[in-house]
Every structure is written in C-alpha cells, then in structure tokens.
Amino acid sequence: MWRETRSSAAVRPAWVSFATGASAALSGWMLVHPFDLLKVRAQLAGEVAADGKVSIVQIARKIVKTDGPLGLYSGLSAAAAR
C-alpha cells in the first residue's frame, strides 16, 4: 500500500497524516472541552455573583441538570472547527 524508499522506511500519503492529525486534535478537544466550558462558565458567573465565589461543582450540576450530560459538550463543534 505504501511505497518503499531506499531506506526501507514507509512513505505515507498526505491524507493519512492529515487524518491522523485531525483525529488527534478532535480527541484532545473531546477530553478537554468539558473542563474548558466549566472554566468559562465559572468566569462569567464570578462576574455576575455579588461575592465573586462560584463553585465549579455547582456549575457542572446545573449544566447536567438543565441540559443533560451532553450539555458539557455544547460548543464542541466550534472548538473542533478551529
């Protein structure tokens, strides 16, 4: 499938490298995105709260209660498009 060079190292087609990089980036975002979402929501809630103290756990519970567990992945498509 891959061409062999003189050094007998396999040369991958460009699409294989592209697909590998894209899948690595997407899997990385899928792991990190819920934490990033909680961080942003905590920053926004801290600006609104009178004392500026908001628990990440409270924010996570609210998201899961209102949107379900998949609510932690809201906005993932925009992050993946980067």
Biopython code that builds the backbone (N, CA, C, O; Angstrom):
import numpy as np
from Bio.PDB.StructureBuilder import StructureBuilder

atoms = [
    (1, "MET", "N", (0.807, -1.183, 0.000)),
    (1, "MET", "CA", (0.000, 0.000, 0.000)),
    (1, "MET", "C", (0.860, 1.261, 0.000)),
    (1, "MET", "O", (0.595, 2.191, -0.761)),
    (2, "TRP", "N", (1.873, 1.298, 0.835)),
    (2, "TRP", "CA", (2.754, 2.450, 0.847)),
    (2, "TRP", "C", (3.995, 2.137, 0.025)),
    (2, "TRP", "O", (4.422, 0.987, -0.080)),
    (3, "ARG", "N", (4.544, 3.158, -0.538)),
    (3, "ARG", "CA", (5.757, 2.966, -1.339)),
    (3, "ARG", "C", (6.959, 2.815, -0.420)),
    (3, "ARG", "O", (7.052, 3.460, 0.624)),
    (4, "GLU", "N", (7.836, 1.987, -0.815)),
    (4, "GLU", "CA", (9.071, 1.799, -0.058)),
    (4, "GLU", "C", (10.155, 2.689, -0.660)),
    (4, "GLU", "O", (10.253, 2.806, -1.882)),
    (5, "THR", "N", (10.959, 3.310, 0.177)),
    (5, "THR", "CA", (12.089, 4.099, -0.294)),
    (5, "THR", "C", (13.351, 3.258, -0.148)),
    (5, "THR", "O", (13.306, 2.119, 0.318)),
    (6, "ARG", "N", (14.456, 3.829, -0.546)),
    (6, "ARG", "CA", (15.700, 3.074, -0.456)),
    (6, "ARG", "C", (16.052, 2.711, 0.978)),
    (6, "ARG", "O", (16.653, 1.667, 1.232)),
    (7, "SER", "N", (15.679, 3.568, 1.907)),
    (7, "SER", "CA", (15.994, 3.280, 3.297)),
    (7, "SER", "C", (14.960, 2.342, 3.918)),
    (7, "SER", "O", (14.990, 2.088, 5.122)),
    (8, "SER", "N", (14.074, 1.845, 3.115)),
    (8, "SER", "CA", (13.013, 0.914, 3.506)),
    (8, "SER", "C", (12.042, 1.506, 4.532)),
    (8, "SER", "O", (11.329, 0.766, 5.210)),
    (9, "ALA", "N", (12.014, 2.819, 4.645)),
    (9, "ALA", "CA", (11.028, 3.476, 5.511)),
    (9, "ALA", "C", (9.772, 3.742, 4.683)),
    (9, "ALA", "O", (9.866, 4.145, 3.523)),
    (10, "ALA", "N", (8.618, 3.521, 5.263)),
    (10, "ALA", "CA", (7.362, 3.696, 4.548)),
    (10, "ALA", "C", (7.050, 5.184, 4.406)),
    (10, "ALA", "O", (7.218, 5.956, 5.349)),
    (11, "VAL", "N", (6.598, 5.573, 3.222)),
    (11, "VAL", "CA", (6.183, 6.951, 2.969)),
    (11, "VAL", "C", (4.665, 6.970, 2.971)),
    (11, "VAL", "O", (4.021, 6.314, 2.152)),
    (12, "ARG", "N", (4.114, 7.715, 3.884)),
    (12, "ARG", "CA", (2.662, 7.775, 3.980)),
    (12, "ARG", "C", (2.108, 8.812, 3.022)),
    (12, "ARG", "O", (2.742, 9.838, 2.773)),
    (13, "PRO", "N", (0.928, 8.545, 2.488)),
    (13, "PRO", "CA", (0.263, 9.572, 1.683)),
    (13, "PRO", "C", (-0.114, 10.764, 2.570)),
    (13, "PRO", "O", (-0.260, 10.620, 3.784)),
    (14, "ALA", "N", (-0.269, 11.920, 1.965)),
    (14, "ALA", "CA", (-0.556, 13.142, 2.716)),
    (14, "ALA", "C", (-1.880, 13.028, 3.472)),
    (14, "ALA", "O", (-2.006, 13.552, 4.578)),
    (15, "TRP", "N", (-2.863, 12.349, 2.884)),
    (15, "TRP", "CA", (-4.167, 12.266, 3.545)),
    (15, "TRP", "C", (-4.097, 11.475, 4.846)),
    (15, "TRP", "O", (-4.888, 11.713, 5.760)),
    (16, "VAL", "N", (-3.162, 10.540, 4.936)),
    (16, "VAL", "CA", (-3.020, 9.759, 6.172)),
    (16, "VAL", "C", (-2.512, 10.662, 7.294)),
    (16, "VAL", "O", (-3.008, 10.597, 8.419)),
    (17, "SER", "N", (-1.539, 11.490, 6.992)),
    (17, "SER", "CA", (-1.024, 12.428, 8.000)),
    (17, "SER", "C", (-2.103, 13.419, 8.406)),
    (17, "SER", "O", (-2.243, 13.739, 9.587)),
    (18, "PHE", "N", (-2.868, 13.909, 7.431)),
    (18, "PHE", "CA", (-3.945, 14.848, 7.721)),
    (18, "PHE", "C", (-5.005, 14.203, 8.608)),
    (18, "PHE", "O", (-5.432, 14.794, 9.599)),
    (19, "ALA", "N", (-5.427, 12.999, 8.256)),
    (19, "ALA", "CA", (-6.461, 12.304, 9.028)),
    (19, "ALA", "C", (-5.969, 11.985, 10.438)),
    (19, "ALA", "O", (-6.730, 12.090, 11.400)),
    (20, "THR", "N", (-4.721, 11.604, 10.563)),
    (20, "THR", "CA", (-4.160, 11.301, 11.873)),
    (20, "THR", "C", (-4.127, 12.545, 12.751)),
    (20, "THR", "O", (-4.506, 12.491, 13.920)),
    (21, "GLY", "N", (-3.679, 13.657, 12.195)),
    (21, "GLY", "CA", (-3.624, 14.904, 12.952)),
    (21, "GLY", "C", (-5.002, 15.402, 13.338)),
    (21, "GLY", "O", (-5.208, 15.863, 14.460)),
    (22, "ALA", "N", (-5.960, 15.310, 12.402)),
    (22, "ALA", "CA", (-7.317, 15.770, 12.681)),
    (22, "ALA", "C", (-7.974, 14.925, 13.770)),
    (22, "ALA", "O", (-8.639, 15.464, 14.654)),
    (23, "SER", "N", (-7.796, 13.627, 13.713)),
    (23, "SER", "CA", (-8.406, 12.774, 14.734)),
    (23, "SER", "C", (-7.740, 12.980, 16.097)),
    (23, "SER", "O", (-8.408, 12.897, 17.127)),
    (24, "ALA", "N", (-6.450, 13.244, 16.111)),
    (24, "ALA", "CA", (-5.763, 13.521, 17.380)),
    (24, "ALA", "C", (-6.259, 14.828, 17.988)),
    (24, "ALA", "O", (-6.486, 14.906, 19.195)),
    (25, "ALA", "N", (-6.425, 15.845, 17.163)),
    (25, "ALA", "CA", (-6.915, 17.130, 17.660)),
    (25, "ALA", "C", (-8.341, 17.007, 18.183)),
    (25, "ALA", "O", (-8.663, 17.553, 19.238)),
    (26, "LEU", "N", (-9.194, 16.300, 17.457)),
    (26, "LEU", "CA", (-10.579, 16.147, 17.885)),
    (26, "LEU", "C", (-10.676, 15.348, 19.180)),
    (26, "LEU", "O", (-11.455, 15.701, 20.066)),
    (27, "SER", "N", (-9.903, 14.288, 19.299)),
    (27, "SER", "CA", (-9.954, 13.507, 20.538)),
    (27, "SER", "C", (-9.406, 14.316, 21.709)),
    (27, "SER", "O", (-9.880, 14.167, 22.836)),
    (28, "GLY", "N", (-8.431, 15.155, 21.463)),
    (28, "GLY", "CA", (-7.916, 16.026, 22.520)),
    (28, "GLY", "C", (-8.963, 17.024, 22.978)),
    (28, "GLY", "O", (-9.134, 17.244, 24.177)),
    (29, "TRP", "N", (-9.672, 17.636, 22.018)),
    (29, "TRP", "CA", (-10.720, 18.586, 22.375)),
    (29, "TRP", "C", (-11.867, 17.904, 23.096)),
    (29, "TRP", "O", (-12.468, 18.491, 23.996)),
    (30, "MET", "N", (-12.181, 16.664, 22.711)),
    (30, "MET", "CA", (-13.271, 15.948, 23.382)),
    (30, "MET", "C", (-12.938, 15.685, 24.844)),
    (30, "MET", "O", (-13.835, 15.628, 25.685)),
    (31, "LEU", "N", (-11.684, 15.528, 25.142)),
    (31, "LEU", "CA", (-11.257, 15.302, 26.521)),
    (31, "LEU", "C", (-11.225, 16.601, 27.322)),
    (31, "LEU", "O", (-11.615, 16.617, 28.489)),
    (32, "VAL", "N", (-10.768, 17.677, 26.715)),
    (32, "VAL", "CA", (-10.532, 18.932, 27.414)),
    (32, "VAL", "C", (-11.756, 19.847, 27.444)),
    (32, "VAL", "O", (-11.904, 20.647, 28.368)),
    (33, "HIS", "N", (-12.630, 19.738, 26.450)),
    (33, "HIS", "CA", (-13.717, 20.700, 26.285)),
    (33, "HIS", "C", (-14.637, 20.851, 27.504)),
    (33, "HIS", "O", (-14.963, 21.986, 27.851)),
    (34, "PRO", "N", (-15.072, 19.781, 28.169)),
    (34, "PRO", "CA", (-15.935, 19.986, 29.345)),
    (34, "PRO", "C", (-15.276, 20.843, 30.428)),
    (34, "PRO", "O", (-15.944, 21.655, 31.069)),
    (35, "PHE", "N", (-13.980, 20.667, 30.632)),
    (35, "PHE", "CA", (-13.270, 21.463, 31.628)),
    (35, "PHE", "C", (-13.146, 22.922, 31.188)),
    (35, "PHE", "O", (-13.257, 23.836, 32.005)),
    (36, "ASP", "N", (-12.918, 23.130, 29.908)),
    (36, "ASP", "CA", (-12.846, 24.482, 29.376)),
    (36, "ASP", "C", (-14.201, 25.176, 29.494)),
    (36, "ASP", "O", (-14.268, 26.355, 29.843)),
    (37, "LEU", "N", (-15.267, 24.455, 29.207)),
    (37, "LEU", "CA", (-16.616, 25.009, 29.335)),
    (37, "LEU", "C", (-16.891, 25.418, 30.785)),
    (37, "LEU", "O", (-17.423, 26.500, 31.034)),
    (38, "LEU", "N", (-16.533, 24.561, 31.734)),
    (38, "LEU", "CA", (-16.743, 24.878, 33.150)),
    (38, "LEU", "C", (-15.917, 26.097, 33.573)),
    (38, "LEU", "O", (-16.382, 26.926, 34.355)),
    (39, "LYS", "N", (-14.708, 26.199, 33.058)),
    (39, "LYS", "CA", (-13.853, 27.344, 33.383)),
    (39, "LYS", "C", (-14.479, 28.647, 32.896)),
    (39, "LYS", "O", (-14.527, 29.634, 33.630)),
    (40, "VAL", "N", (-14.958, 28.643, 31.658)),
    (40, "VAL", "CA", (-15.562, 29.848, 31.090)),
    (40, "VAL", "C", (-16.846, 30.213, 31.831)),
    (40, "VAL", "O", (-17.081, 31.383, 32.133)),
    (41, "ARG", "N", (-17.671, 29.214, 32.121)),
    (41, "ARG", "CA", (-18.917, 29.495, 32.848)),
    (41, "ARG", "C", (-18.627, 30.012, 34.255)),
    (41, "ARG", "O", (-19.359, 30.865, 34.757)),
    (42, "ALA", "N", (-17.580, 29.514, 34.896)),
    (42, "ALA", "CA", (-17.212, 29.993, 36.229)),
    (42, "ALA", "C", (-16.726, 31.434, 36.161)),
    (42, "ALA", "O", (-17.031, 32.233, 37.046)),
    (43, "GLN", "N", (-15.980, 31.770, 35.126)),
    (43, "GLN", "CA", (-15.520, 33.150, 34.972)),
    (43, "GLN", "C", (-16.701, 34.089, 34.762)),
    (43, "GLN", "O", (-16.744, 35.176, 35.339)),
    (44, "LEU", "N", (-17.652, 33.674, 33.943)),
    (44, "LEU", "CA", (-18.824, 34.510, 33.699)),
    (44, "LEU", "C", (-19.702, 34.616, 34.942)),
    (44, "LEU", "O", (-20.223, 35.690, 35.242)),
    (45, "ALA", "N", (-19.868, 33.522, 35.657)),
    (45, "ALA", "CA", (-20.684, 33.547, 36.870)),
    (45, "ALA", "C", (-20.009, 34.370, 37.960)),
    (45, "ALA", "O", (-20.699, 35.006, 38.757)),
    (46, "GLY", "N", (-18.690, 34.374, 38.015)),
    (46, "GLY", "CA", (-17.964, 35.165, 39.002)),
    (46, "GLY", "C", (-18.141, 36.649, 38.790)),
    (46, "GLY", "O", (-18.125, 37.423, 39.747)),
    (47, "GLU", "N", (-18.313, 37.061, 37.526)),
    (47, "GLU", "CA", (-18.548, 38.467, 37.241)),
    (47, "GLU", "C", (-19.945, 38.894, 37.683)),
    (47, "GLU", "O", (-20.158, 40.046, 38.060)),
    (48, "VAL", "N", (-20.890, 37.965, 37.636)),
    (48, "VAL", "CA", (-22.275, 38.271, 37.968)),
    (48, "VAL", "C", (-22.520, 38.155, 39.470)),
    (48, "VAL", "O", (-23.280, 38.945, 40.031)),
    (49, "ALA", "N", (-21.892, 37.192, 40.124)),
    (49, "ALA", "CA", (-22.138, 36.943, 41.550)),
    (49, "ALA", "C", (-21.671, 38.127, 42.388)),
    (49, "ALA", "O", (-20.672, 38.774, 42.076)),
    (50, "ALA", "N", (-22.410, 38.393, 43.452)),
    (50, "ALA", "CA", (-22.099, 39.537, 44.311)),
    (50, "ALA", "C", (-20.761, 39.356, 45.027)),
    (50, "ALA", "O", (-19.969, 40.294, 45.115)),
    (51, "ASP", "N", (-20.511, 38.148, 45.536)),
    (51, "ASP", "CA", (-19.260, 37.914, 46.256)),
    (51, "ASP", "C", (-18.156, 37.375, 45.352)),
    (51, "ASP", "O", (-17.010, 37.260, 45.784)),
    (52, "GLY", "N", (-18.482, 37.044, 44.107)),
    (52, "GLY", "CA", (-17.498, 36.556, 43.154)),
    (52, "GLY", "C", (-17.096, 35.114, 43.349)),
    (52, "GLY", "O", (-16.167, 34.641, 42.693)),
    (53, "LYS", "N", (-17.785, 34.388, 44.251)),
    (53, "LYS", "CA", (-17.436, 32.987, 44.518)),
    (53, "LYS", "C", (-18.497, 32.068, 43.927)),
    (53, "LYS", "O", (-19.676, 32.143, 44.274)),
    (54, "VAL", "N", (-18.057, 31.218, 43.044)),
    (54, "VAL", "CA", (-18.936, 30.232, 42.427)),
    (54, "VAL", "C", (-18.166, 28.924, 42.337)),
    (54, "VAL", "O", (-17.006, 28.898, 41.926)),
    (55, "SER", "N", (-18.821, 27.849, 42.724)),
    (55, "SER", "CA", (-18.183, 26.541, 42.702)),
    (55, "SER", "C", (-18.301, 25.903, 41.319)),
    (55, "SER", "O", (-19.353, 25.962, 40.683)),
    (56, "ILE", "N", (-17.223, 25.302, 40.872)),
    (56, "ILE", "CA", (-17.229, 24.576, 39.598)),
    (56, "ILE", "C", (-18.223, 23.424, 39.668)),
    (56, "ILE", "O", (-18.899, 23.116, 38.686)),
    (57, "VAL", "N", (-18.309, 22.791, 40.830)),
    (57, "VAL", "CA", (-19.229, 21.665, 41.006)),
    (57, "VAL", "C", (-20.674, 22.140, 40.859)),
    (57, "VAL", "O", (-21.492, 21.459, 40.241)),
    (58, "GLN", "N", (-20.989, 23.302, 41.425)),
    (58, "GLN", "CA", (-22.334, 23.855, 41.273)),
    (58, "GLN", "C", (-22.660, 24.117, 39.804)),
    (58, "GLN", "O", (-23.765, 23.834, 39.341)),
    (59, "ILE", "N", (-21.699, 24.652, 39.092)),
    (59, "ILE", "CA", (-21.909, 24.946, 37.673)),
    (59, "ILE", "C", (-22.100, 23.655, 36.893)),
    (59, "ILE", "O", (-22.985, 23.574, 36.042)),
    (60, "ALA", "N", (-21.279, 22.642, 37.171)),
    (60, "ALA", "CA", (-21.406, 21.355, 36.474)),
    (60, "ALA", "C", (-22.762, 20.715, 36.767)),
    (60, "ALA", "O", (-23.405, 20.187, 35.860)),
    (61, "ARG", "N", (-23.196, 20.758, 38.013)),
    (61, "ARG", "CA", (-24.508, 20.188, 38.364)),
    (61, "ARG", "C", (-25.633, 20.906, 37.627)),
    (61, "ARG", "O", (-26.566, 20.268, 37.139)),
    (62, "LYS", "N", (-25.546, 22.227, 37.546)),
    (62, "LYS", "CA", (-26.582, 22.994, 36.867)),
    (62, "LYS", "C", (-26.647, 22.644, 35.384)),
    (62, "LYS", "O", (-27.733, 22.486, 34.827)),
    (63, "ILE", "N", (-25.485, 22.522, 34.748)),
    (63, "ILE", "CA", (-25.448, 22.171, 33.323)),
    (63, "ILE", "C", (-26.030, 20.790, 33.104)),
    (63, "ILE", "O", (-26.850, 20.600, 32.205)),
    (64, "VAL", "N", (-25.619, 19.817, 33.915)),
    (64, "VAL", "CA", (-26.111, 18.445, 33.755)),
    (64, "VAL", "C", (-27.605, 18.369, 34.055)),
    (64, "VAL", "O", (-28.331, 17.614, 33.408)),
    (65, "LYS", "N", (-28.070, 19.155, 35.039)),
    (65, "LYS", "CA", (-29.490, 19.142, 35.392)),
    (65, "LYS", "C", (-30.345, 19.751, 34.275)),
    (65, "LYS", "O", (-31.412, 19.223, 33.962)),
    (66, "THR", "N", (-29.896, 20.839, 33.680)),
    (66, "THR", "CA", (-30.707, 21.519, 32.668)),
    (66, "THR", "C", (-30.536, 20.937, 31.269)),
    (66, "THR", "O", (-31.515, 20.809, 30.534)),
    (67, "ASP", "N", (-29.308, 20.583, 30.889)),
    (67, "ASP", "CA", (-29.035, 20.134, 29.524)),
    (67, "ASP", "C", (-28.677, 18.665, 29.408)),
    (67, "ASP", "O", (-28.551, 18.145, 28.299)),
    (68, "GLY", "N", (-28.513, 17.995, 30.525)),
    (68, "GLY", "CA", (-28.064, 16.609, 30.488)),
    (68, "GLY", "C", (-26.551, 16.541, 30.392)),
    (68, "GLY", "O", (-25.895, 17.573, 30.251)),
    (69, "PRO", "N", (-25.986, 15.339, 30.467)),
    (69, "PRO", "CA", (-24.527, 15.199, 30.410)),
    (69, "PRO", "C", (-23.913, 15.724, 29.108)),
    (69, "PRO", "O", (-22.772, 16.187, 29.099)),
    (70, "LEU", "N", (-24.667, 15.649, 28.021)),
    (70, "LEU", "CA", (-24.126, 16.160, 26.760)),
    (70, "LEU", "C", (-24.029, 17.676, 26.743)),
    (70, "LEU", "O", (-23.399, 18.248, 25.854)),
    (71, "GLY", "N", (-24.653, 18.336, 27.725)),
    (71, "GLY", "CA", (-24.535, 19.783, 27.834)),
    (71, "GLY", "C", (-23.108, 20.236, 28.096)),
    (71, "GLY", "O", (-22.748, 21.372, 27.791)),
    (72, "LEU", "N", (-22.298, 19.351, 28.661)),
    (72, "LEU", "CA", (-20.892, 19.673, 28.892)),
    (72, "LEU", "C", (-20.115, 19.775, 27.583)),
    (72, "LEU", "O", (-19.001, 20.298, 27.551)),
    (73, "TYR", "N", (-20.708, 19.275, 26.510)),
    (73, "TYR", "CA", (-20.055, 19.325, 25.208)),
    (73, "TYR", "C", (-20.662, 20.378, 24.288)),
    (73, "TYR", "O", (-20.385, 20.387, 23.088)),
    (74, "SER", "N", (-21.494, 21.271, 24.844)),
    (74, "SER", "CA", (-22.056, 22.308, 23.993)),
    (74, "SER", "C", (-20.943, 23.235, 23.523)),
    (74, "SER", "O", (-20.100, 23.663, 24.311)),
    (75, "GLY", "N", (-20.952, 23.532, 22.254)),
    (75, "GLY", "CA", (-19.894, 24.358, 21.668)),
    (75, "GLY", "C", (-18.700, 23.574, 21.172)),
    (75, "GLY", "O", (-17.727, 24.170, 20.710)),
    (76, "LEU", "N", (-18.743, 22.265, 21.253)),
    (76, "LEU", "CA", (-17.617, 21.450, 20.801)),
    (76, "LEU", "C", (-17.377, 21.607, 19.306)),
    (76, "LEU", "O", (-16.232, 21.589, 18.856)),
    (77, "SER", "N", (-18.445, 21.762, 18.538)),
    (77, "SER", "CA", (-18.270, 21.885, 17.090)),
    (77, "SER", "C", (-17.490, 23.153, 16.735)),
    (77, "SER", "O", (-16.697, 23.145, 15.794)),
    (78, "ALA", "N", (-17.707, 24.236, 17.473)),
    (78, "ALA", "CA", (-16.950, 25.458, 17.219)),
    (78, "ALA", "C", (-15.489, 25.277, 17.602)),
    (78, "ALA", "O", (-14.594, 25.768, 16.913)),
    (79, "ALA", "N", (-15.253, 24.574, 18.698)),
    (79, "ALA", "CA", (-13.870, 24.325, 19.120)),
    (79, "ALA", "C", (-13.167, 23.397, 18.134)),
    (79, "ALA", "O", (-11.979, 23.567, 17.862)),
    (80, "ALA", "N", (-13.886, 22.426, 17.602)),
    (80, "ALA", "CA", (-13.285, 21.491, 16.651)),
    (80, "ALA", "C", (-13.019, 22.157, 15.308)),
    (80, "ALA", "O", (-12.132, 21.730, 14.568)),
    (81, "ALA", "N", (-13.774, 23.192, 14.990)),
    (81, "ALA", "CA", (-13.575, 23.875, 13.711)),
    (81, "ALA", "C", (-12.305, 24.715, 13.695)),
    (81, "ALA", "O", (-11.831, 25.096, 12.625)),
    (82, "ARG", "N", (-11.748, 25.008, 14.863)),
    (82, "ARG", "CA", (-10.520, 25.795, 14.911)),
    (82, "ARG", "C", (-9.430, 25.025, 14.309)),
    (82, "ARG", "O", (-8.298, 25.504, 14.245)),
]
sb = StructureBuilder()
sb.init_structure("model")
sb.init_model(0)
sb.init_chain("A")
sb.init_seg("    ")
for serial, (resi, resn, name, xyz) in enumerate(atoms, 1):
    if name == "N":
        sb.init_residue(resn, " ", resi, " ")
    sb.init_atom(name, np.array(xyz, "f"), 0.0, 1.0, " ", f" {name:<3s}", serial, name[0])
structure = sb.get_structure()
